[in-house]
Amino acid sequence: MRGLATVYKKEVRENLRDKRAIFNSLLLGPILFPVLFIGLAYFSANKQQERAEKVLELPVIGAQHAPNLVNFLEQQGMVIKPSVDNPEDLVRAQEEQVIIRIPEQFGEEWKAGKPAVVEVIADPSRRESNTPMRRVRGLLNAYGAQIGQLRLQLRGVSPTIQSAIMVKDVDLSTPQSRGLLFMIFLPYILMITSFTGGMHLAIDSTAGEKERKSLEPLLINPVPRWQIMLGKMGATATYAFASLALTLLAFRFALPQLPTGSLGVDLNLSGPAVGGILLVVAPVVILAAALLTTLAALAKSLREAQSYMGLIFLVPMIPSIIFMANPVTPETWMMAIPMFSQNLLIGEFVRGESVSLEWLVMSMGGTLLIGLLLAGLAATLFNRPKLVFSN
């Protein structure tokens, strides 16, 4: 096994000398992902707060049909603009986000005690219109509820009679468990980092060395070729795990900087949570290193190997996207699915939940088994002359 250790040290040392490789493997992910997320989160929060606090200015068509309603809206801070023609065209052209239209029969329906119709003209498909649209609907619903209660009181009926039941929510969530709603992206980023962290080394140590003609002299040495291959694979896994650990630590210190305290959300990743996440994702690193090294070794050139990497990114993306699009309750049988089980367990650690030993063993064991099988396949590749002397 001395040959394996020698090759491992060689690949790690040579990659450390490559500043570009160090930046891509160990610094790009830990710097880019937290900065990008925090920047987007701050920008999104500021924009939402700005839209929520912005004075509502919108046209009201037929304001003369409901003067009391218009007065109520003005008392709530809304600025009523003059009536307009072709309100639908104005909304479609984005000249106005929301327009209120009060039909002529509003007064008749009001006097008859029927629900009086008020039209809210908007385009919900435009995200920038959602906040003012919700605010307008909230004001109209508040006015309707207020008038409804007054009508019941005038008739000597308690307003509470219209509520047959009273629903009382018992919230069992904690500030830490609610943090998962903000960190739903975290499993996706960690899975991607497990692959990207060692990608450069996997390509350079196989396809790159074949192209530079430096692989043939290495194979002449009296060392079993499977040890050479495993040494390269081990170096790839080391860099991938280092990138993963740095990315997770960067999030651990960056997430608490987000202004979520007022929302009752705790984004602190505890030490045990970080350790548990690294533990369950470690087998994914081995699986990724074996897969990357195998495909890079099968490539005939550096460019061909790089083209394969674009397809490889689909492997960690699919389980994470499924988890984000369709949240599921973790079950024991799911722990046998590589990468999907890691997504589920990361969510449990973020929520601060205790994870059973059975789940940990199934998740890590299933992923590690596939990773070792791929590693065994990769270890035999350098025994094929056509693969080594592909040119």
LOTORFI-443066 format. One record per residue (C-alpha): residue number from 1; residue in three letters; x, y, z. Coordinates in steps of 0.05 Angstrom, whole numbers. Layout:
! residues N
ATOM    n  res       X       Y       Z
ATOM  NUM  ALA       X       Y       Z
...
***
This chain:
! residues 391
ATOM    n  res       X       Y       Z
ATOM    1  MET       0       0       0
ATOM    2  ARG      62      45       0
ATOM    3  GLY      51      59     -74
ATOM    4  LEU     -21      82     -61
ATOM    5  ALA       3     130      -6
ATOM    6  THR      58     157     -52
ATOM    7  VAL      10     171    -109
ATOM    8  TYR     -39     203     -60
ATOM    9  LYS      15     250     -32
ATOM   10  LYS      38     266    -103
ATOM   11  GLU     -31     287    -127
ATOM   12  VAL     -47     327     -64
ATOM   13  ARG      20     363     -67
ATOM   14  GLU      16     378    -141
ATOM   15  ASN     -54     405    -135
ATOM   16  LEU     -34     450     -77
ATOM   17  ARG      17     483    -123
ATOM   18  ASP     -38     500    -173
ATOM   19  LYS     -68     565    -148
ATOM   20  ARG    -125     561    -198
ATOM   21  ALA    -143     491    -175
ATOM   22  ILE    -141     511    -102
ATOM   23  PHE    -187     570    -116
ATOM   24  ASN    -236     526    -156
ATOM   25  SER    -235     468    -107
ATOM   26  LEU    -229     499     -38
ATOM   27  LEU    -248     572     -42
ATOM   28  LEU    -299     584     -97
ATOM   29  GLY    -355     544     -65
ATOM   30  PRO    -344     566       7
ATOM   31  ILE    -341     639     -14
ATOM   32  LEU    -390     641     -72
ATOM   33  PHE    -449     603     -43
ATOM   34  PRO    -456     639      24
ATOM   35  VAL    -443     708      -6
ATOM   36  LEU    -493     695     -62
ATOM   37  PHE    -546     669     -15
ATOM   38  ILE    -539     725      37
ATOM   39  GLY    -538     778     -18
ATOM   40  LEU    -601     750     -50
ATOM   41  ALA    -635     742      18
ATOM   42  TYR    -620     813      38
ATOM   43  PHE    -642     840     -30
ATOM   44  SER    -706     799     -29
ATOM   45  ALA    -723     818      43
ATOM   46  ASN    -711     892      30
ATOM   47  LYS    -753     891     -33
ATOM   48  GLN    -810     855       2
ATOM   49  GLN    -808     903      60
ATOM   50  GLU    -806     962      12
ATOM   51  ARG    -867     937     -25
ATOM   52  ALA    -904     923      40
ATOM   53  GLU    -891     993      68
ATOM   54  LYS    -899    1031       3
ATOM   55  VAL    -960    1076       0
ATOM   56  LEU   -1014    1044     -43
ATOM   57  GLU   -1032    1089    -102
ATOM   58  LEU   -1082    1061    -149
ATOM   59  PRO   -1142    1083    -191
ATOM   60  VAL   -1213    1069    -167
ATOM   61  ILE   -1266    1065    -222
ATOM   62  GLY   -1336    1081    -197
ATOM   63  ALA   -1314    1112    -131
ATOM   64  GLN   -1379    1152    -129
ATOM   65  HIS   -1418    1086    -121
ATOM   66  ALA   -1385    1070     -54
ATOM   67  PRO   -1362    1134     -19
ATOM   68  ASN   -1358    1101      50
ATOM   69  LEU   -1313    1047      23
ATOM   70  VAL   -1268    1098     -11
ATOM   71  ASN   -1264    1138      54
ATOM   72  PHE   -1244    1074      91
ATOM   73  LEU   -1189    1060      42
ATOM   74  GLU   -1163    1131      47
ATOM   75  GLN   -1163    1126     123
ATOM   76  GLN   -1119    1064     117
ATOM   77  GLY   -1067    1105      78
ATOM   78  MET   -1087    1088       7
ATOM   79  VAL   -1081    1144     -44
ATOM   80  ILE   -1140    1143     -92
ATOM   81  LYS   -1122    1162    -163
ATOM   82  PRO   -1173    1187    -214
ATOM   83  SER   -1214    1138    -254
ATOM   84  VAL   -1184    1110    -318
ATOM   85  ASP   -1209    1080    -383
ATOM   86  ASN   -1191    1010    -407
ATOM   87  PRO   -1164     986    -339
ATOM   88  GLU   -1149     917    -366
ATOM   89  ASP   -1103     946    -419
ATOM   90  LEU   -1067     989    -368
ATOM   91  VAL   -1054     928    -323
ATOM   92  ARG   -1030     886    -382
ATOM   93  ALA    -983     942    -403
ATOM   94  GLN    -957     946    -331
ATOM   95  GLU    -975    1019    -326
ATOM   96  GLU   -1017    1001    -265
ATOM   97  GLN   -1007     941    -220
ATOM   98  VAL   -1076     939    -188
ATOM   99  ILE   -1141     976    -205
ATOM  100  ILE   -1206     974    -164
ATOM  101  ARG   -1272     977    -202
ATOM  102  ILE   -1338     988    -165
ATOM  103  PRO   -1398     969    -210
ATOM  104  GLU   -1460    1013    -214
ATOM  105  GLN   -1504     961    -179
ATOM  106  PHE   -1460     965    -117
ATOM  107  GLY   -1509    1012     -81
ATOM  108  GLU   -1570     968     -97
ATOM  109  GLU   -1536     905     -72
ATOM  110  TRP   -1512     942     -10
ATOM  111  LYS   -1582     966       8
ATOM  112  ALA   -1612     898      -5
ATOM  113  GLY   -1563     867      45
ATOM  114  LYS   -1531     825     -10
ATOM  115  PRO   -1456     816     -20
ATOM  116  ALA   -1436     878     -60
ATOM  117  VAL   -1386     862    -115
ATOM  118  VAL   -1319     899    -119
ATOM  119  GLU   -1272     880    -175
ATOM  120  VAL   -1197     878    -164
ATOM  121  ILE   -1163     880    -232
ATOM  122  ALA   -1092     853    -230
ATOM  123  ASP   -1045     803    -263
ATOM  124  PRO   -1023     751    -211
ATOM  125  SER    -973     721    -259
ATOM  126  ARG    -929     783    -248
ATOM  127  ARG    -894     773    -182
ATOM  128  GLU    -886     848    -170
ATOM  129  SER    -962     854    -169
ATOM  130  ASN    -973     802    -115
ATOM  131  THR    -957     845     -55
ATOM  132  PRO   -1002     905     -73
ATOM  133  MET   -1056     857     -95
ATOM  134  ARG   -1055     821     -27
ATOM  135  ARG   -1056     888       9
ATOM  136  VAL   -1116     912     -30
ATOM  137  ARG   -1154     848     -18
ATOM  138  GLY   -1137     851      56
ATOM  139  LEU   -1165     921      62
ATOM  140  LEU   -1229     902      25
ATOM  141  ASN   -1239     840      67
ATOM  142  ALA   -1228     880     131
ATOM  143  TYR   -1280     931     109
ATOM  144  GLY   -1329     876      91
ATOM  145  ALA   -1319     841     158
ATOM  146  GLN   -1328     906     196
ATOM  147  ILE   -1394     922     160
ATOM  148  GLY   -1418     851     169
ATOM  149  GLN   -1409     855     244
ATOM  150  LEU   -1445     922     248
ATOM  151  ARG   -1504     894     210
ATOM  152  LEU   -1510     836     259
ATOM  153  GLN   -1506     882     319
ATOM  154  LEU   -1560     928     291
ATOM  155  ARG   -1606     867     287
ATOM  156  GLY   -1590     849     359
ATOM  157  VAL   -1548     789     339
ATOM  158  SER   -1479     776     367
ATOM  159  PRO   -1426     776     312
ATOM  160  THR   -1395     714     342
ATOM  161  ILE   -1457     673     321
ATOM  162  GLN   -1429     668     250
ATOM  163  SER   -1369     629     277
ATOM  164  ALA   -1394     559     289
ATOM  165  ILE   -1325     536     312
ATOM  166  MET   -1262     570     334
ATOM  167  VAL   -1197     541     309
ATOM  168  LYS   -1138     547     356
ATOM  169  ASP   -1070     530     326
ATOM  170  VAL   -1021     493     370
ATOM  171  ASP    -954     509     339
ATOM  172  LEU    -903     454     354
ATOM  173  SER    -848     484     311
ATOM  174  THR    -787     515     342
ATOM  175  PRO    -745     574     317
ATOM  176  GLN    -692     523     296
ATOM  177  SER    -741     477     259
ATOM  178  ARG    -771     537     222
ATOM  179  GLY    -702     552     197
ATOM  180  LEU    -708     495     148
ATOM  181  LEU    -758     537     109
ATOM  182  PHE    -702     586      96
ATOM  183  MET    -648     533      86
ATOM  184  ILE    -686     487      38
ATOM  185  PHE    -630     501     -12
ATOM  186  LEU    -575     475      35
ATOM  187  PRO    -578     401      16
ATOM  188  TYR    -575     420     -57
ATOM  189  ILE    -513     462     -48
ATOM  190  LEU    -478     410      -6
ATOM  191  MET    -492     355     -56
ATOM  192  ILE    -465     398    -113
ATOM  193  THR    -403     416     -72
ATOM  194  SER    -389     342     -61
ATOM  195  PHE    -380     336    -136
ATOM  196  THR    -349     402    -155
ATOM  197  GLY    -297     403     -99
ATOM  198  GLY    -256     347    -130
ATOM  199  MET    -276     355    -203
ATOM  200  HIS    -213     393    -225
ATOM  201  LEU    -166     343    -193
ATOM  202  ALA    -204     283    -221
ATOM  203  ILE    -198     310    -292
ATOM  204  ASP    -126     334    -285
ATOM  205  SER     -99     270    -254
ATOM  206  THR    -128     224    -308
ATOM  207  ALA    -148     256    -373
ATOM  208  GLY    -100     314    -362
ATOM  209  GLU     -41     268    -349
ATOM  210  LYS     -58     226    -411
ATOM  211  GLU     -58     289    -453
ATOM  212  ARG       8     313    -423
ATOM  213  LYS      40     244    -433
ATOM  214  SER      57     241    -359
ATOM  215  LEU      14     181    -342
ATOM  216  GLU      56     130    -380
ATOM  217  PRO     120     143    -340
ATOM  218  LEU      80     138    -276
ATOM  219  LEU      52      69    -295
ATOM  220  ILE     122      43    -310
ATOM  221  ASN     139      44    -236
ATOM  222  PRO     136     -23    -199
ATOM  223  VAL      70      -6    -166
ATOM  224  PRO       4     -42    -178
ATOM  225  ARG     -38       0    -223
ATOM  226  TRP     -99      -5    -179
ATOM  227  GLN     -60      29    -124
ATOM  228  ILE     -43      86    -171
ATOM  229  MET    -115      94    -189
ATOM  230  LEU    -139      91    -117
ATOM  231  GLY     -86     142     -97
ATOM  232  LYS    -113     191    -148
ATOM  233  MET    -184     177    -126
ATOM  234  GLY    -166     187     -53
ATOM  235  ALA    -135     255     -68
ATOM  236  THR    -199     274    -106
ATOM  237  ALA    -242     253     -47
ATOM  238  THR    -197     293       1
ATOM  239  TYR    -205     357     -37
ATOM  240  ALA    -280     346     -46
ATOM  241  PHE    -289     334      29
ATOM  242  ALA    -247     395      46
ATOM  243  SER    -290     438       0
ATOM  244  LEU    -353     409      31
ATOM  245  ALA    -329     423     102
ATOM  246  LEU    -308     495      86
ATOM  247  THR    -375     509      51
ATOM  248  LEU    -414     482     110
ATOM  249  LEU    -372     522     160
ATOM  250  ALA    -381     585     117
ATOM  251  PHE    -457     576     121
ATOM  252  ARG    -452     563     196
ATOM  253  PHE    -422     632     207
ATOM  254  ALA    -459     669     151
ATOM  255  LEU    -531     647     163
ATOM  256  PRO    -538     680     232
ATOM  257  GLN    -523     747     198
ATOM  258  LEU    -591     745     163
ATOM  259  PRO    -645     789     195
ATOM  260  THR    -693     733     212
ATOM  261  GLY    -697     742     288
ATOM  262  SER    -761     784     281
ATOM  263  LEU    -793     727     242
ATOM  264  GLY    -782     678     299
ATOM  265  VAL    -731     638     259
ATOM  266  ASP    -664     612     284
ATOM  267  LEU    -613     600     229
ATOM  268  ASN    -557     578     274
ATOM  269  LEU    -526     511     255
ATOM  270  SER    -503     478     319
ATOM  271  GLY    -438     440     325
ATOM  272  PRO    -473     372     329
ATOM  273  ALA    -514     390     267
ATOM  274  VAL    -451     407     228
ATOM  275  GLY    -418     343     251
ATOM  276  GLY    -479     301     233
ATOM  277  ILE    -485     332     164
ATOM  278  LEU    -411     320     149
ATOM  279  LEU    -419     248     172
ATOM  280  VAL    -478     231     128
ATOM  281  VAL    -450     268      67
ATOM  282  ALA    -380     236      71
ATOM  283  PRO    -402     173      33
ATOM  284  VAL    -429     219     -23
ATOM  285  VAL    -358     248     -29
ATOM  286  ILE    -330     178     -40
ATOM  287  LEU    -385     163     -90
ATOM  288  ALA    -372     228    -127
ATOM  289  ALA    -296     217    -128
ATOM  290  ALA    -304     147    -157
ATOM  291  LEU    -354     170    -210
ATOM  292  LEU    -314     231    -230
ATOM  293  THR    -249     192    -234
ATOM  294  THR    -281     136    -274
ATOM  295  LEU    -310     183    -327
ATOM  296  ALA    -248     226    -330
ATOM  297  ALA    -205     164    -340
ATOM  298  LEU    -250     138    -396
ATOM  299  ALA    -245     205    -433
ATOM  300  LYS    -194     208    -489
ATOM  301  SER    -178     282    -478
ATOM  302  LEU    -184     338    -428
ATOM  303  ARG    -239     370    -468
ATOM  304  GLU    -279     306    -472
ATOM  305  ALA    -273     297    -396
ATOM  306  GLN    -298     368    -384
ATOM  307  SER    -358     355    -428
ATOM  308  TYR    -376     295    -385
ATOM  309  MET    -376     337    -323
ATOM  310  GLY    -436     378    -346
ATOM  311  LEU    -477     315    -347
ATOM  312  ILE    -450     291    -280
ATOM  313  PHE    -481     351    -245
ATOM  314  LEU    -550     322    -259
ATOM  315  VAL    -534     264    -211
ATOM  316  PRO    -535     306    -147
ATOM  317  MET    -586     356    -174
ATOM  318  ILE    -644     308    -186
ATOM  319  PRO    -654     282    -114
ATOM  320  SER    -646     353     -86
ATOM  321  ILE    -696     383    -136
ATOM  322  ILE    -746     327    -120
ATOM  323  PHE    -738     341     -46
ATOM  324  MET    -749     416     -55
ATOM  325  ALA    -808     409    -103
ATOM  326  ASN    -843     353     -65
ATOM  327  PRO    -826     351      10
ATOM  328  VAL    -838     282      39
ATOM  329  THR    -839     253     109
ATOM  330  PRO    -775     212     119
ATOM  331  GLU    -787     137     124
ATOM  332  THR    -739      80     137
ATOM  333  TRP    -740      52      66
ATOM  334  MET    -719     119      38
ATOM  335  MET    -653     116      75
ATOM  336  ALA    -628      64      25
ATOM  337  ILE    -632     113     -34
ATOM  338  PRO    -564     147     -44
ATOM  339  MET    -564     223     -42
ATOM  340  PHE    -639     226     -31
ATOM  341  SER    -630     200      39
ATOM  342  GLN    -575     251      51
ATOM  343  ASN    -624     307      31
ATOM  344  LEU    -674     281      82
ATOM  345  LEU    -624     273     138
ATOM  346  ILE    -594     342     127
ATOM  347  GLY    -664     370     137
ATOM  348  GLU    -671     331     202
ATOM  349  PHE    -605     358     228
ATOM  350  VAL    -623     429     210
ATOM  351  ARG    -689     422     246
ATOM  352  GLY    -652     398     308
ATOM  353  GLU    -686     331     307
ATOM  354  SER    -654     267     333
ATOM  355  VAL    -636     217     279
ATOM  356  SER    -639     143     294
ATOM  357  LEU    -577     100     287
ATOM  358  GLU    -614      55     238
ATOM  359  TRP    -626     112     190
ATOM  360  LEU    -553     134     194
ATOM  361  VAL    -527      64     181
ATOM  362  MET    -575      53     122
ATOM  363  SER    -560     120      90
ATOM  364  MET    -485     117      98
ATOM  365  GLY    -480      43      84
ATOM  366  GLY    -521      44      20
ATOM  367  THR    -485     104      -9
ATOM  368  LEU    -417      78      13
ATOM  369  LEU    -430      10     -18
ATOM  370  ILE    -445      40     -87
ATOM  371  GLY    -385      86     -80
ATOM  372  LEU    -338      28     -64
ATOM  373  LEU    -365     -12    -122
ATOM  374  LEU    -351      46    -169
ATOM  375  ALA    -282      54    -137
ATOM  376  GLY    -268     -19    -149
ATOM  377  LEU    -288     -11    -222
ATOM  378  ALA    -244      51    -229
ATOM  379  ALA    -185      15    -197
ATOM  380  THR    -182     -34    -255
ATOM  381  LEU    -185      18    -311
ATOM  382  PHE    -110      29    -315
ATOM  383  ASN    -102     -46    -330
ATOM  384  ARG    -131     -33    -399
ATOM  385  PRO     -77     -13    -449
ATOM  386  LYS    -127      18    -496
ATOM  387  LEU    -148      65    -440
ATOM  388  VAL     -78      87    -422
ATOM  389  PHE     -52      92    -493
ATOM  390  SER    -116     122    -521
ATOM  391  ASN     -78     166    -570
***
